[in-house]
């Protein structure tokens, strides 16, 4: 497999995230359907959290199993700092956003005045779109790590492994689009096609970028850092989505749909494992 072929297939693996994104343009007034979509998205992200963290600790476990203590300490420190950075940066940014609302609500025009005081594009987004952007960012970090794995396996001459990874990650990414649009399912205004395209590029584009870097530079430490940061950011988003799911007041439906999303994520992983076998 040539470099151009590897990069092309790496791009395809990342862009399969667009398969689920058009669902964000489906309008529904049914609370049950909105609860189902959001819960499935939460389940998929729960799987991604497990997937990211398990990949991140693999090099750490390898050093620990062979008693290579300096390497173990270094990789464990990278992992810990990465997880903290991924989660707490979003926690503090969210807290900072809350302090930006300074206009007192004294009449019908107060909300409009407050909107004018928002100075960044991110602040002007609706809550659902803001959460979708955070999800896409977390998924993008995760997919960058996947791209590194594709590029490094190709660079090492393991072409069959690289092809299997591309197919498996493509299946993964196909479900991630649903995870991105889930928080927007309950909003009155549909997201634009441009916004959905941007979410797809943020979430899926890093797969291609990781493939490019992985082919040119093999760095397990870089993989650990990106998987750790992705894990921390996804954990923060999952906490937010749990709150959203709770507001629907449909615990039975939410539980079943959350399990469906979780098992859907594992199913794509099992396909990858079976293909690799």
Secondary structure, DSSP 8 states (H G I E B T S, - for coil): --HHHHHHHHHHHHHTTHHHHGGGG-----HHHHHHHHHHHHHHHHHHHHHHHHHHHHHHHHHHHTT-HHHHHHHHHHHHHHHHHHHHHHHHHHHHHHHT--S---STTHHHHHHHT--SHHHHS-HHHHHHHHHHHHHHHHHHHHHHHHHHHHHTT-HHHHHHHHHHHHHHHHHHHHHHHGGGTT-SS---HHHHHHHHHHHHHHHHHHHHHHHH---HHHHHHHHHHHHHHHHHHHHHHHHHHHHT--HHHHHHHHHHHHHHHHHHHHHHHHHH-
